[in-house]
Amino acid sequence: MGKASVRFEVIQEVLSQHENELSVSLLCEIAGVSRSGYYSWLKAEGARQAREEKDRADFALVLEAYRFRGYQKGARSIYMRLLHSDPPVQMNVKKIRRLMDKYGLFCPIRKANPYRRMAKALETNTVAGNLLNRGFEAHGVRKVLLTDITYVPYHGTFCYLSTILDAFTKQVLAYRVSESLEIDFVLETVRSLVREHGISLSAETLIHSDQGCHYTSCQFIQIVRDAQLRQSMSRKGNCWDNAPQESFFGHMKDEVDLSGSRDFPDAKAVIDDWIDYYNNDRYQWQLARLSPNEYYTYIMTGEYPLKLIEEPASGRPSDSS
């Protein structure tokens, strides 16, 4: 048999049966436990019930955080959501994992993508050098912008998502969803970036992409030059040179549910909602337990919004995930 508590429960169940003729001593001997241990366990029944009630109440908070905005979350994301609740709740990550395990609440683990898209470069002199060289977070806010395109399957077809991500704050600064891979939606993404965030960009800002035809096009290059930004490109077929952007797409595809989307407007609405959730409510452990937009405000103002935990000394905790 398993733990002593399990054996005590079996003994109690047997003793409660009307037809039972076995004594406590004999049952304890059969179960391999002591009589004193069994009676001590009986005396602690009230404390066990109190703990069980506390676990149920705490799990209700965990479940509410898990279901927030309809996106599944792991223990760390639940921990951060609880800190952002009103009123804020501080619950140990280890306890959250224990409650999830106890009540059978699981978050799917993201699998490696077996179909990494290798961008095929055009044979043209417009390919930019890899100025970034994987220095994603070394230059600060609005200094490194990552951009890429991914396909999103729904209802037997695809739509396409173009994004521009701040490598330091992880914010989605601009994005467009399109029914086709025509270049216009990528151009509109970068135009939107310039319109909405141009004032925070500088001549030192890098916009980093793969060597796909959208980014080597004369139109894209001209928009980047007109905005006085620097262009950088990954090495040919090397997905690690734009790893945070690839990771962003991977998490999005794990969390977005397009099973109910019957047409493009439906699919776009789901993606719009997730990106709003990602920027404002999807907290990241390495961003000082804040969402990307909160983290940006924290970096710019120095005011840490969560009062239940100590403000990180460097803005990023050391045990990032």
Secondary structure by P-SEA (a helix, b strand, c coil): cccaaaaaaaaaaaaacccccccaaaaaaaacccaaaaaaaaaaaaaaaaaaaaaaaaaaaaaaaaacccccccaaaaaaaaaacccbbbbbaaaaaaaaaaabbbbbccccccccbbbbbccccccccccccccccccccccbbbbbbbbbbccccbbbbbbcccccccccccccccccccaaaaaaaaaaaaaccccccccccccccccccccccaaaaaaaaaabbbbbbccccccccaaaaaaaaaaaaacccccccccaaaaaaaaaaaaaaaaccccccccccccaaaaaaaaaccccccccccccccccccccc
